[in-house]
Amino acid sequence: MTFADLPGAQLHYRFDGAADAPVLILSNSLGTDLGMWAPQMDALSRQFRVLRYDTRGHGHSTVTPGPYAIEGLGRDVLALADHVGVERFDFCGLSMGGMTGMWLGINAPLRLRQLVLANTAAQIAPPELWNARIENVATRGMASISDAVLARWFTTGFLAREKSTVAAMKHMIEATPAAGYIACCAAVRDMDLRAEVARIIAPTLVIVGTQDLATPPADGAYLAAQIAGARMLELNAGHLSNIERAPAFTAALLAHLTA
């Protein structure tokens, strides 16, 4: 495993693809790690030098004391890019990763070439929801929420049909450090970029899931309407559309980044 020593933390990251290819950074969702992008890697690594990382508090990255803020998670990406010597990059983030992407688009526009915001929103759910989830995890652990999270991540058909994938994702949720999850819940809870996303200038693709309960299509439509020139693609999927509709997601991602 490879780690970047950043101010106050170590980020676990991985490169795939040719060293001279353009760099694409992938940012994971809340409760996952860089392994969530496995369905995309074969195709993406043929054309890009793909940089995946575990968001602070997730996977093998450091769990620093919380709460976290989306600004801090965005600055982690910039510090990681600096660490590996990458000035400009494409960026794709899903859910919390998409929120990180919005912050980068607003605050570091010269670092971004193109942006993909998948199954995300400029503000996700009221604070009361996040506070209840934080309390639940703090008192009962990650296993107490895994089934409910899976029900938000995937459609009922996918849950019934893809047992092995669902089991792997359940393990990923439950392996997430509770303290890191709680700290990132606070970052998502406290973020509201609705008044700022119009400042994004990177060419942007917004991907939504028709049956996404966490970030419904209306949230993506708002982003696409606010960001000049943005396009929106709707997939018949739940929240983790990159897994449930992997071929269509990957094709759309490649089409946007190579246009």
Secondary structure, 3 states (H helix, E strand, C coil): CEEEEECCEEEEEEEECCCCCCEEEEECCCCCCHHHHHHHHHHHHHHCEEEEECCCCCCCCCCCCCCCCHHHHHHHHHHHHHHCCCCCEEEEEECHHHHHHHHHHHHCHHHEEEEEEECCCCCCCCHHHHHHHHHHHHHHCHHHCHHHHHHHHCCHHHHHHCHHHHHHHHHHHHHCCHHHHHHHHHHHHHCCCCCCHHHCCCCEEEEEECCCCCCCHHHHHHHHHHCCCCEEEEECCCCCHHHHCHHHHHHHHHHHHCC
